[in-house]
Each structure stands twice: as structure tokens, then as C-alpha cells.
Amino acid sequence: MEVVNITAIADNSAENITMTREEIMRENHRKLHEEHKGHESMHAEMLLILLVTMIIAQITLLEWKRRHFKSFQIVTSLALWSVPFVMCVIMAFWRFIIFWILFSLLTGIVVRKALQKPLQGSTPRLVYKWFYFIYKLTYVLGIIGYSIMILSFFGISVVFNVNPAVWVDCGLLIMYYGLYFGVLGQDVAEICASTMASNLGYYTPQGIPTRSLEKNICAVCGNKLLLNAGEEGIIESTFQLTCDHIFHEFCIRGWCIVGKKQTCPYCKEKVDLKRMFRNPWEKPHVLYGQLLDWLRWFVAWGPIINGLIQIINHLLGLK
């Protein structure tokens, strides 16, 4: 009899413990529901703030670019250069920081030569060679990163006994490096191209050039166009635009592809890129340059706008 009573008491105690746990879970669920009561309206307010801020920011940036392009270009380049670096310092991404410092040092040396007065005759070619190298390197990195991601989606990584997530992360990282340094290099190259051409006097962003362009002078580099074997210097291929102005082929390609200038360096007539770049390998480069233009907003202004949204939510007590 005593054994039976002990067993019954044990069963009742277990049942009471079970009921107590259920009550605790129910109480926790009730408290959680109370804490989040009314959050639906808060989330709706946060979504509204997000949409309104994004629309206003986009309109503001477009108007700024249209009305004051030079200041917009400088601020955008500074944002491209500094914002990702600051974010990586906060998150301790040392690999990116090392590449960023290396890129900044080498590019700084090239930019310094582009800003010198008087401009040396070899400087424009040096500048275009450097930025064209960066352009092609980032273009290849972008393709490699994208290809790795596509291969992982098709399960090719399983053949090498590698987790697909590893390939996706690797591909995304390589593609980010290519796109970021491609955007940054392109913007700095555009500033250098305008500065060098302005220093030569054959080109001014607004107004009439201060120097008259002779027929045997390239308005991009300021050097002579050597067409005959009897002349001193290196004979180079030339290219004539639809406005009849003739330039070194390397210079005008650097001006249009690397420097993103789609106008004549002297008379500012629009350049027909489709007629100018007929080789198959050049057309993807033109499309890649357009892709970098589309991504600039996300790389430079995306984090800034996101930070602005976070500040607005904090000031309004929305968390």
C-alpha cells in the first residue's frame, strides 16, 4: 500500500510540474504579445519613412547632379572612397583595408602627376594606362566572381567536394572587389581626364577653350599627331570623330572609355560610341562602364541614405 501511495504522489508531482511549465510558457507568450502589441503600426511607420526618404533622396541627388555636376561628382567620389573604408574599419575587414590602402597610394601618385602644372607630355598616357589597367582588372574580377556564383548555383562545387555556400561567398567577394574598385577608378579617371585637358587649354568643361587646336595636335595629350615616317617621334594610329577632329587613337579611347567622356575633347560634339568601338572586346567594356554607373548609387549613397533612415527612426523612437 505504501508503495502505491508513493507512486501516485510521484505521478501527481510530475503532472503538477508539467502544468507549471505550460503555464510558464503561456505566460511568456502573453508577455511577448503584450510587448509587441501595436508594433504593426510602428512597422508601417518605418516602412513609410523608408519609402519617403528613398524617393526624396533620389530626387535630390538627380537634381544636384543636373544643376551642380562638378560638386556632385567630387562629393560622390569622396563618398565612394571613404564610406566603404570606414565600414570595413568598424567591422575589422582587414583584407579590404589592405587593398584599399594599396589602391589609394598608387592612384594618389597618378592623380598627383595629372594635377601638375605645366602638364608633362607623357602624363596623359601614363594616367590612361593606369586607369585602363584598373578598368580591365576590375572587369575580369567581376566576370570571375559572377562565374563562380553561377557555377555554384548549378552544383559544380559539389564535384570538387566544396560547400556551395563557400563558392557563393567567394564569388560575391571577388565581384564586390571588382565592382567597387571599378566604380572608384572610373570616377577618379574622369576627374583626371577633365583636369588634364583643361590644363592643356584645348578643353574647358564650360566655355570656349583658351588655346586654338591645330590640325597636327591631339587635344587630349597636347602632343603632335605623327603621320609620316619622316617626322621625329613615334608614329601612332589616329582616329577622326564625326566632327572631323583627329586624335591619337589611344588618347581618344582613354578619354571615352576610361574617362567616361562622350563628347569631343575640343568642340564637345557627342561621340558615336557604336561607330567608334566596333571590336567585340570593346563593346562589353562600354556596357561594363554603364553598369558601374548604375551601381554607383548603391555603393556611395546607399549606406549614407540607410544611415539617415536609421537616424530618423531613432529620433522618432521607432526601433
C-alpha positions in Angstrom: 0.0 0.0 0.0 2.8 2.4 0.9 4.5 1.7 -2.5 1.3 2.5 -4.4 0.9 5.8 -2.5 4.4 6.8 -3.2 3.9 6.1 -6.9 0.7 8.1 -7.0 2.3 11.0 -5.3 5.1 10.9 -7.8 2.7 10.9 -10.7 0.8 13.9 -9.3 4.0 15.8 -8.8 5.1 15.2 -12.4 1.7 16.4 -13.6 1.9 19.5 -11.5 5.4 20.2 -12.8 4.1 19.7 -16.4 1.2 22.1 -15.8 3.6 24.6 -14.2 5.8 24.5 -17.3 2.8 25.0 -19.6 1.6 27.9 -17.5 5.1 29.5 -17.7 5.2 29.1 -21.5 1.7 30.6 -21.7 2.7 33.5 -19.5 5.8 34.1 -21.5 3.8 34.1 -24.7 1.3 36.6 -23.2 4.1 38.9 -22.1 5.7 38.7 -25.6 2.4 39.5 -27.2 2.0 42.5 -24.9 5.4 43.8 -25.6 4.8 43.7 -29.3 1.3 45.0 -29.1 1.0 47.9 -31.5 4.2 47.1 -33.4 2.3 46.6 -36.6 1.6 50.4 -36.8 5.3 51.1 -35.9 6.5 48.8 -38.7 4.1 50.6 -41.1 5.6 54.0 -40.0 9.1 52.7 -40.5 8.2 51.4 -44.0 6.6 54.7 -44.8 9.8 56.6 -43.6 11.9 54.3 -45.7 9.9 54.8 -48.9 9.6 58.6 -48.5 13.3 59.0 -47.6 14.4 56.9 -50.6 12.2 58.9 -53.0 13.3 62.3 -51.7 16.9 61.3 -51.6 16.8 60.0 -55.2 15.1 63.2 -56.5 17.6 65.4 -54.5 20.6 63.5 -56.0 19.3 63.7 -59.5 18.6 67.5 -59.2 22.0 68.0 -57.6 23.7 66.1 -60.4 21.8 68.1 -63.1 22.4 71.5 -61.6 25.8 71.2 -60.0 27.5 68.3 -61.6 31.1 69.1 -60.6 30.3 69.3 -56.8 28.1 66.2 -57.1 31.0 64.4 -58.8 33.5 65.4 -56.2 31.3 64.5 -53.2 30.3 61.2 -54.8 33.9 60.3 -55.3 34.8 61.2 -51.7 31.8 59.1 -50.5 32.9 56.1 -52.7 36.4 56.4 -51.4 35.6 56.9 -47.7 32.3 55.2 -46.8 33.3 51.5 -47.5 36.6 52.1 -45.8 35.0 53.4 -42.6 32.5 50.5 -42.6 35.3 47.9 -43.0 37.4 49.5 -40.3 34.4 49.3 -37.9 33.8 45.6 -38.9 37.6 44.9 -39.0 37.7 43.6 -42.6 41.5 43.9 -42.8 41.8 42.3 -46.2 39.7 45.0 -47.9 41.6 47.7 -45.9 44.9 46.5 -47.2 43.7 46.5 -50.8 42.1 49.9 -50.3 45.3 51.4 -48.9 47.4 50.0 -51.8 45.0 51.2 -54.4 44.8 54.7 -52.8 48.6 55.1 -52.6 49.2 54.1 -56.2 46.3 56.1 -57.6 47.3 59.1 -55.5 50.7 59.1 -57.2 49.0 59.1 -60.7 46.5 61.7 -59.7 49.3 64.0 -58.4 51.0 63.8 -61.8 47.7 64.6 -63.5 47.3 67.8 -61.4 50.8 69.1 -62.0 51.2 72.4 -64.0 52.6 72.6 -66.5 51.5 69.1 -67.6 54.2 66.8 -69.0 53.6 65.4 -72.4 53.8 61.8 -71.1 51.4 62.3 -68.2 48.1 61.7 -70.1 49.2 58.4 -71.4 50.5 57.3 -68.0 47.2 58.3 -66.4 45.1 56.5 -69.1 47.3 53.4 -68.9 47.0 53.1 -65.2 43.2 53.6 -65.1 42.7 51.4 -68.1 44.7 48.6 -66.3 42.4 49.1 -63.3 39.4 49.1 -65.6 40.4 45.8 -67.2 41.4 44.2 -63.9 38.1 45.0 -62.2 36.3 43.9 -65.3 37.9 40.5 -65.2 37.4 40.2 -61.4 33.7 41.0 -61.9 33.4 38.2 -64.5 35.3 35.7 -62.4 33.2 36.4 -59.3 29.9 36.2 -61.3 31.0 32.9 -62.9 31.9 31.3 -59.6 28.4 32.2 -58.3 26.7 30.8 -61.4 28.7 27.6 -61.2 27.8 27.1 -57.5 24.1 27.5 -58.4 24.4 24.7 -60.9 26.1 22.5 -58.3 29.5 22.4 -59.9 31.1 22.9 -56.4 29.8 19.5 -55.3 32.1 17.9 -57.9 35.1 19.4 -56.1 33.6 18.4 -52.7 33.1 22.0 -51.7 30.1 23.5 -49.9 28.2 25.7 -52.4 27.8 28.4 -49.8 31.6 28.7 -49.8 31.7 29.3 -53.5 28.9 31.8 -53.4 30.6 33.8 -50.7 33.9 33.7 -52.6 32.3 34.7 -55.8 30.3 37.5 -54.2 33.5 38.8 -52.5 35.5 38.8 -55.8 32.7 40.5 -57.7 32.4 43.2 -54.9 36.1 44.0 -55.2 35.8 44.3 -58.9 32.7 46.5 -58.9 33.9 48.7 -56.1 37.4 49.5 -57.4 35.9 49.7 -60.9 33.5 52.4 -59.8 36.1 54.3 -57.8 38.7 54.1 -60.5 36.3 55.3 -63.2 35.3 58.3 -61.2 38.9 59.3 -60.4 39.8 58.8 -64.1 37.0 61.1 -65.2 38.2 63.9 -62.9 41.8 63.4 -64.1 40.7 63.5 -67.7 38.9 66.8 -67.3 41.7 68.3 -65.3 44.5 67.3 -67.7 42.5 68.5 -70.8 41.7 71.8 -69.0 45.4 72.3 -68.1 46.4 71.9 -71.8 43.9 74.7 -72.7 42.3 72.8 -75.6 39.3 71.8 -73.5 37.2 73.5 -70.8 34.1 71.9 -69.1 32.2 75.1 -69.8 33.0 77.9 -72.3 35.5 78.3 -75.2 39.0 76.7 -75.0 41.8 79.1 -74.3 44.0 77.6 -77.0 43.2 77.0 -80.6 43.6 73.4 -81.8 46.0 73.0 -84.7 45.4 70.1 -87.2 48.5 68.2 -86.1 47.9 68.4 -82.3 45.9 65.9 -80.2 43.6 67.9 -77.8 43.8 65.1 -75.2 47.5 64.8 -74.6 48.7 68.0 -76.4 51.3 66.1 -78.5 51.8 66.1 -82.2 50.0 63.7 -84.5 52.8 61.9 -86.3 51.5 60.6 -89.5 54.6 60.4 -91.7 57.7 58.2 -91.2 60.0 61.2 -91.8 58.8 63.0 -88.7 60.5 62.7 -85.3 58.7 60.7 -82.7 56.6 57.5 -82.6 54.0 57.1 -85.3 50.7 56.2 -83.8 47.3 55.3 -85.0 44.8 58.2 -85.1 41.0 58.4 -85.0 38.8 61.0 -86.5 35.5 61.8 -84.9 32.3 62.8 -86.7 33.2 66.4 -86.0 36.4 65.9 -88.2 38.8 66.5 -85.2 41.6 63.9 -85.2 43.2 62.4 -82.1 45.6 59.7 -81.1 43.6 56.5 -81.0 44.9 55.6 -77.6 44.1 59.0 -76.2 40.5 59.2 -77.5 39.7 55.7 -76.4 41.1 56.6 -72.9 39.0 59.8 -73.0 35.8 58.0 -73.9 36.1 54.6 -72.1 38.2 55.3 -69.1 37.3 59.0 -68.6 33.6 58.5 -69.4 33.6 61.4 -71.8 31.2 61.0 -74.7 32.0 64.4 -76.3 34.8 65.7 -78.5 37.7 67.0 -76.2 37.7 70.2 -78.3 34.3 71.1 -79.7 32.2 68.9 -77.3 30.2 67.3 -80.1 28.7 64.0 -79.0 30.8 60.9 -79.8 29.1 58.0 -81.6 30.4 55.1 -79.4 28.8 52.5 -81.5 30.7 53.6 -84.6 33.9 54.2 -82.6 34.1 50.9 -80.8 33.5 48.1 -83.3 35.7 45.4 -81.9 33.8 42.7 -79.9 36.1 43.1 -76.8 35.4 46.8 -76.6 31.6 46.7 -76.5 31.5 44.7 -73.3 33.8 47.4 -71.7 31.3 50.1 -72.7 28.4 48.1 -71.2 30.5 47.4 -68.1 31.1 51.2 -67.7 27.3 51.7 -67.8 26.9 49.0 -65.2 29.3 50.8 -62.9 27.2 54.0 -63.3 24.1 52.1 -62.2 26.0 50.7 -59.1 27.5 54.0 -58.0 24.3 55.0 -56.2 24.3 51.8 -54.2 28.0 51.9 -53.3 28.3 55.6 -52.4 24.9 56.8 -51.5 23.2 53.6 -50.3 24.9 53.4 -46.9 24.5 57.2 -46.4 20.8 57.1 -47.0 20.4 54.0 -44.9 22.2 55.8 -42.0 19.9 58.8 -42.5 16.9 56.5 -42.2 18.2 54.9 -39.0 18.7 58.4 -37.5 15.2 59.4 -38.4 13.8 56.2 -36.8 15.9 56.8 -33.7 14.7 60.4 -33.3 11.1 59.3 -33.7 11.6 56.5 -31.2 11.0 53.7 -33.7 13.1 50.6 -33.1 
